[in-house]
Amino acid sequence: MVPRMRIGWRTQCCEEFGGTIAAPRLVFLITDLLETGIGVQHIFAARLNSIDLDARTGSEFTKPERGGYEVVRVPFTAEAVRALR
């Protein structure tokens, strides 16, 4: 994985849920033809090592007009993952 992607993922996880991650892996690469060129989305999976919602630093948490950011915890079982929609 490109080092800047690894740093970006770790930064995003810290900002969004005060978390630390390990072993991020690219699981999907999606490309779309857009009017302005080719759009690319990188989809990663990673192990969540820790979470501290009080440590979130993303600017969206200080803007109530953007709505709420509730964390929903789901057991990591096949049945629970299938039930997500």
N, C-alpha and C positions, 0 to 999 in steps of 0.2 A: 504494500500500500504506500502511496505517496506520503512522505512525512508531514506535509502541510495538511493533508486530509486527517491524519491521525491527531494532530494538534487541534484542528478545528472540531473534531468530534469530542475530544476531551473538554474543550472550552464550552461547547454547546451543552454538554451534559452537566457541567458545573453550573452554568447560568440558568438552565431550565429547571433543574431539580436538585441542585446542590449535590450532585452525584459524582462518583468516580467510576470509571469503567476499565475493563481489561479485555484484551484480545478482540478488538473490533475487526470484523471480516466483511468484505463486500459480498452480498448475497444476490443482488440484482443490479443490472445496469440497464436503464430504460432510456431509449432515444426516441425523440419525436421530431418530425419535420414541421417547423414553424415558419410563419411568414418571414421572420427575421433570420432564419438559419436553422440549425439543428439544436434542439433542447436536450440536455442530458441530465438525468437524475441518478444519483448513486444511492442505493439502499443498503444499509449496513445492519448487522446484528452484533451485539456485544454482551459480555457478562457485566451485570451491574454489581459493583463491589460494595457501594454504599450510597445512601440517599439521606439528605438533610434539607428538608423543605425550607427551613429557616435560613439556609445559606444561599438560596436562589438570588441571583444578581441581575437577571435579564431586565431590560428597561420596561418590558411589557407589564411587569408586576407593579409598577408605579403609575400605571395609566388605567384607572378604573373604567374608562370609556371603551377599553378593548375587551371587557368581559372578564370572566373568571378563568382561573387555570387550576382546576381540580385534578389531583392525581388519583387515579383509580387503580387500586391494587388487585391483581388477578393471580390466582394460583397458577403455577406453571405446569399445568397438566393438559393432556390432549383435549379432554372434554371442555375445560375452561377456555382454552384458546379457540376451539371451534365455536364456542358460544359468543365470541366477540363479534360485534357488528358495528 
